[in-house]
Every structure is written in structure tokens, then in C-alpha cells.
Amino acid sequence: QEGVMKTRMQPIRNAWSKLPRVVRDLAQSCGKHVQVLMEGADTELDKTILEAIKDPLTHIVRNSVDHGIESSADRVAAGKPAEGTLLLRAYHEGGQVNIEIVDDGGGISVDRVRAKAVEKGLVTQEQAEEMSDREAVQLILLPGFSTAAKVTNVSGRGVGMDVVKTNVEKIGGTLDIQTTPGQGTTLRIKIPLTLAIVPALIVSCDGGRYCIPQVSLLELVRLERNRAEREIEILHTVPVYRLRGQLLPLVYLNHVFGTDSGSDDSPQSDAVNIVVLQAEDRQFGLVVDTINDTQEIVVKPLGQHLKNLSVYAGATIMGDGTVALILDVIGIAQQSHVLTEHARRQLIDANKKEADQHSRMESYLVVAPDNDSRAAIPLSTVSRLEEIQVSDIENVGHQQVVQYRGQIMPLV
């Protein structure tokens, strides 16, 4: 099996081979000068994925040359070299392939993106103002979005980055955009090494079995019932668990499917099982009924009725002949609003508040003067504890004292 899988792997150079000519021809038609650099051209990935990303890569590269890189005159006026640079970079990370398209152009105007999104009715003015710059940039991935001032053969037609995003997600990948005004833009695609066979964690929820790709799996946490009731808190209507001092938002899988019967977990279970997952740059915990096993699964595409459901990435046939659905971790996170900037800020604020409370906390020594009362002494004022015999206590006038290390020590 391993040998057969290796025969499917091809270097990404095969998908990049035509891009320098695409850039050269487009740059000439736009009156620009652009050089293409490549890093990691020997990075290998599955032939099926390689074929699937050729069109998205071409579209991104054309956008970078047309939208991103300025004319030679504008670049010189901005203190940049007259010739723009487009860098194609690929590398393996965490069982996935990262592909980056980096240009040193003018970057994306976040304010212009917000205004255009409001103008097209994609978001309201209030929503646009509440968005962080990072969230606002992602608006260009929405259908029909374009900031081009005029329609050309390359841009302004409203058919663009949303198609790229859809094609990348079809092969189990993600697309992220980072931009710095005046310095350039980076588009990062994360895709699996292969779509044929992937290692997965098998979990159960409400009687059904589901597969979670291990590439998104960080760790597993099991909480006894009474401990879960104490330690799972509610923050702004969102259940959270404090994992090593950091708040982890929880998503109940039966809530995602809408199959829960009003309780957050199975009443028969004596524990809460949390699968800690990574979705883009955020972490969250997926609560399931049981965690079964890990195994390599053959990924099958979804049928017509399920392919538009964002929480599923595919299906597989288990050893006993039953069909198990493969969960889309990012789709679940997006549907549960775990990836929103608002949710991230809430967690950061809560963690900061907790840290401030800890910094103001003070330790006390609690004593019992008698059977019915308690008193507390700041631990910072206590130098040591000593046990003395009652017979060693003496009276000096109305004050009780004791001989301690060669000195007379008053007692309170």
C-alpha cells in the first residue's frame, strides 16, 4: 500500500511549470515588470490534488499581478524596486502541504473592502465596523466580490476568489489571506498530502459513527461526570473548559447535527469526552459520546444531497460495511462561530480577566481560635509555624509571653 501511495506523489513543480509564462504575458499586457521566484518546488503531493489546484493557483497568480503588484512608476515613487516580485513557496507542515503565493505589491485596502462589501449588501455597515482587519480581508472570498475599478479581461467581473475558495475546500483545503498595506499580500493554501487514504479518529454520537481526520487532532480529554459539571463553565452563552489555564470553547456534536434531546451529553455516560481540534489558527473542543479507535480510511466523495453541507468533508466505508461520514473540522467551527474574531476577543478578554484576578489573589493562613470561629492571617506576614507547650507560657503583668530563641515573645 505504501509503495502504491508513493507512486501517486508528484512534485508541485508540475503545477507551477506554466505560471512563469502566465505572469510574463499578463505583466506585459498590464505594463508591469514582475519576476517569479520559487521555493520548495520539489514538495510532493497527491496527483489528484495537484491537478485540482492548478486552476486555483493560476487564478491567484493572475490576481496578484493585476491587483497586487503596482506599475513600475508607482513602485519607484513608493521607494520600491521597479520590478515586482511574486514568490511561490511550498512546504510540508503537520501532515499537510502549505502553498504560499506572496507578492510585494501595494497590499489590500481593508477600508475599501469594507466599503465595497457594504455597497454590495454582503454585510451591514455595523457588521463591517465591528470586523477586525483580518476578518474584513476575508470578505473578498465571498461570491460576486470585486474591488476592481474597471472590468478587464483579468478582473472586475465578480467571478473570482469565491470560486478559488470553493475549489480549494473541495479537496479538503483551506484558504487564508494576510495583507500589509504598502508591503504586499500573502495567500496561504493548506491542503492534505493525499485524498486517497487518511488516518482518522473514529467517534460516536447519538448512535452514529463519524471520522475526524487526524491532521486536525491535537489531543483527547476525558472528564469524569462530577468533574465536568464543576469545570465546564458558560462564557457569553458558550460552554468553555479551562485546559492548562486557557479557555477552550466547546462544541457539542449532537448540537451541530440538531439531534440533541435537550441535554449537552448522553445521560448514560459517566464521563465527557472532548476531542481538541485545530481549525485554522483557533482551537476548540468537540464533545462526543464515545471515542472508539484510530484507523486509516479511504475517502469517498459525498452524494449530491450532502455535498453542500459544510460540516461533512466526505464519507468512508468501515470494515463492517457501514458508511461513516467524515467531519469537516473547519466547517463545524464556522457553523458554531468558533472562528469569528468576536469569539476570539471574548476568550482573550476572559483569559486576561482571569489572569488579573490571579495576580490580585493573596494567600492566607486560616486558624481556629476556638471550635466556633475561624480567623485568617496573610501568609506574607507569616515567617514560620512553631508548636509550644502550654507549660512554657508565662505571664508578665497582663501579657502572656513565651521564651523563644533567647528572647521574650508576646502572645496574642
N, C-alpha and C positions, 0 to 999 in steps of 0.2 A: 504493500500500500504506500509506504513512504517513497519507494522508488517511482511509482506511478505519479504521485503528487509532485515530485521534483521535476518530472518531465513537463508538467503544466506551467512551471515557473519560467518567466521571461523577464529580461531587464527592462526597466522603464524607458531606457534609451529608445526602444522600438516605438513607443508612443510619442516621444519627443522629437523624433528624427525630422518631421516635416515642419516643426514650429519655427525654426530659424528662418526658413523661406517665407512662411506666413508673416512673420514680424517684418522682414525686409520689404516685402511687397506692400504691406499696409503702411509702414513708415514712409515709404516713398510717396504713396498716394496722399498721405497726410502732411507731407513736407517736413518730416521729422527724421532725426538720426538716432537709431536705437541699436545697442549691442545686446546679444543674448549670451548669458553665462549659464553653465550647467554644473550642478554638484550632485553627486550620488547617482549618476546615470546607470550604474551597474546594480542598483537596488532592484531586487526581483519581486514580482507579484504574479498572481494567477493570470493566465492568458485571458480568461473570461473577463476579469476585472480590467485588464489592460485595454481590451477592446472597448469596454464600456466607458472608460474615462477619456478616450481620445477626443470626442466631440466637446465634452465639458472643458477640457484643457484648452482646446483651440478657441472656444468662446471667451474664456477668461483672459487668455493672452491677447486676443483682439481688443477686448475691453480695456486692458491695461495700456496698450499702445494708443488707442483712440481717446480714452477718458483720462488715463492717469498721467502719462508722460507728456510734458509740455513741449512746445516748439523750441527750437534751438535759441531763438531770440529771447523768449521768456525765461529759459533756463539760465542763460548768461546774465540776464538782468537780476535774477534771484541769487546770483553767486554760485551757480552750479556749472558743471561741465556741459558743453553744448550737446554732447552725445548722452542720451539717456541709457539706463541700464535695466534690463529685465533679467532677473535671476530665477532659474528653475532649480529647485532643491528637493531631493527625496532622501528619506532615511527611515530605518526601522525604529519603532519605539513601542514597547509594551504589547508586542504581538500584532501591531498594526503598521501600516505604511503611512508616513506623513509626506504629503506633497505640498510644497510651498511655491507660490508664484509671487515674487517680490519685485515691485518697481520703485524707482527713486523719483517718482513724479511729484505732483502737487498735492497728493492725498485727496481725500473725500471731504467736501464741505458738509459737516454734520448739520449745521443750521439750514443749509439748502435742502438736505434730505428731509429734515423735519417739515419744512415749509411745503415741499412737493408732496409729501405723504398726506398732509392735511388738505392740500388743494385737491388731491385725487380722492379724498374721502376714505383713505385707508386707515387713518387714526383721527381722533378728535384733537383739537388744539390742546385741551387739558392733558390728554394722554401723551402728546408729543413733548409737552413741557416737563412732565414727570419722568420721562425716559432719560437714562444716562446716555452719554455719548456712545458707549459700546452698544447699547440696545438700539439706539437710533440708526447706527450704521447698518445693522442687520435688516432694516426696513427695505433696503434695495433688493433683498431676496424675495419680496412679495410680488405676486403676479401683476404685470402691467406697469411696473415702476420704472421710470427713467428720468434722469435729470438732464439729459442732453438738450441743448438749446435749440438744435435743429435736427431734422431727420436726415440721416445719411445712409449709405449702404451698410454701415457698421453699427450705428447706434441710433437711439431715439424712437425705435419702432415699438417699444414696450414688450418685446418678446426677448427675454434675456436671462438675467441671473436666476429668476424663479425656475426656469427650465433646467439650468445647470444644477441648482439645488435639488430638484426633483430627481434628476438622473443620478446624482451622487448618492442620494438616500435610497434609491432603488437597489444599490449594491451594498447597502448596509453602512454607508459612509456618512460623514458629517462635513459641513462647510462652515468656516468661520472667517470673519473679516476683521482686520485690525488696520487702523489708519492713523497717520500723524500728519496734520496739515503742514504742507510745505516740504515734507520729507519723503512721503510715499505711502504705499499701501501693501499689505501682505494678505493674500488669500490662502488659507490653510485647509487642505482636504485630508481627512483621516479616513482610511479605508482598510478593511480586513485584508490579510495576506491572500486568503482564498475564500471562495464561496462554496466550495465543494464539500469540505469536511471541517467542522469547527468543534473544539472542546466546549462543553456546556454543562451547567449545573441544572439538575432536574429537581423541580419543586412541585408541590401540590397545593391547590387552593380550591376549596368548595368541591372536592371530588375530582377535579381535573388536573392533569399533569401539564407542566409548562417548562420550557427550556430557556435558560438565561445564558447567553454567550459569556464565556469566562474572561474574555478580553475586557469586559466592563466590571468584573467582580473584584472587590477589594478584600473583604473579609466577611465572616459569618459570626453573628452574635446570637446567643440563646439566653433568654432571661426567664427565670422561674416566675410563675404567675404572681406571687405576692411581691416579688421584687419589681416586676414590670408595672404593677399598679402604683408602686411608690415612685419609681424613677421616670416613667413616661409622663411628660408634662404637656400642657397645652399652651402654645405661644401664638397669639393672634389667630385662633381657631385651628392652628396647625399642630398636630402632635409632634413632639420632638423628644429625642433621647440624648442625654449628655454622654458622649463617648470620648473618654480621655480628655475631659474638660471642654470639649467643643460640642455645640448643639447640632444634632443630626436630624433634619426633618424626616418624618416617617410617612410613607405612602402605603396604605393597605391595599393589597392586590384585589381583594374582593370588592373594595370601593371602586377601583378602576373599572372593573367589569360590571359594576352595578348589581352584583349578586349577593351583597351582604344583607343580613336579616335584622340589621339594627345594632349589632354588636361589632366591635372592632376586630375581633378574632374569634376563633372557634371556641365555643364554651366547653367542648370536651377536652381541649388541650390543656395540659398543665404547665405550658411554657409558651413564650412568644418568640418566634424565630424571625430574626432580622437579617436580610441579605444586604450588605453595604455595597452600594454601586457607585461608579463614577460616570457622570453624564456631562460631557464636555469638561468645564473646569469646576463643576459642582459635585458634591457628594450627597447622597440621600440613602435612606434605609427602606427597603421593600419588605413589608411584613407578609409572610406566607404561613400557611398552616403547618406544612412539614417540609423539611429539606431531605431529599432522597439520596441522590448519588451524583457522580460526575461521569460523563461518557462523551465520546466523540459522536457527533450526529451528522447525517447527510442533510444538507439544507435543500428544501424544495420550495419553489415559489408558491405564493398564495393564489387561491382561486379568485375569480372576478368579484365575488361578493365580499371578500375580506381584504383585498389588496389596498383599499382606501382607508382602512382602519390603522391609525398611526401607532397603536400600541403593539402591533404584531409585525415582525420582520420576516416571517416565513413559517414553514411547518416542517416536520420530520416524522418519519415512521419509526416507532420504537420497536424493540426486539420482539414484543408480544403481538405486533401487528397493529396496535392502536396508533392513532395520529396525535401528536403533541404539537401545540403551537409554540413558536419561538417568539419570545418577548423582545420588543424594541425598547431598550432602556431609555434612550433619548426621547422617544415618543411618549413613554409613560411620564417622564419628568416634565415634558412640555404640557401634557394634558393636566397634570397635577399642579402646574405653575411653580414647580421647584426651581426652574431655570430663570425665572424673572428676576430682574435687578431689584425689584421691590422686596421680593422674598429674601434675596441675599442681604440687603441692607437691614432687614428686620433681624436676621440671625446675627449680623455683625454688632448691631446695637445691643441685642440681648447678651451676647458674649462680653461686650465691653462693660455693660451694667453689672454683670456677674463678677467680672474682674475687679471693678471698682468696689463692690460690696466686700469682696475678699480682702482688698487692700485696707479697708476700714475696720475689719474684724479684729478683735482683741481677745486673747486667751485669758481665762480666769481660773483660779483655784477655788473650788466650791468646798466649804467646810460646814459642819453641823455643830453649832454651839450647844444644842440640846436636841432632844428627839423630835421636837415640833417645829424647828426653824432651820433655815439654811442661810449662809452668807457667802459672798463671792469676793475674792481678792484678786486684783490684776496680777497676772503671772509675771509681768515685767518687774513688779516690785518684790518678788519672792526670790531670795538668794539661795535658800536651802530649807529642807524639812528635817527637823530633829524630834526624836521621841525622848521625853524626860519622865523620870519617876515623880509621882505626886509628893513623895517624901523629900525630894530635893527643892521643893518650892518653899521660899521663906517670905516673911513679912517685914517690910521696912516701913514703919508708920502704917499708912493705909494702902501702901503699894505692894503688890506681890512681885517678887523678883526671883531669879534663879542664877546660880553661878554658871557662867558659860564661857569657856576658853579663857579663864583668868579674869573675866570681867563680870560685873553685875548687870544683868539684862532684865529690864522691866517687862512684865507680862500684862497683856490687855485681855 
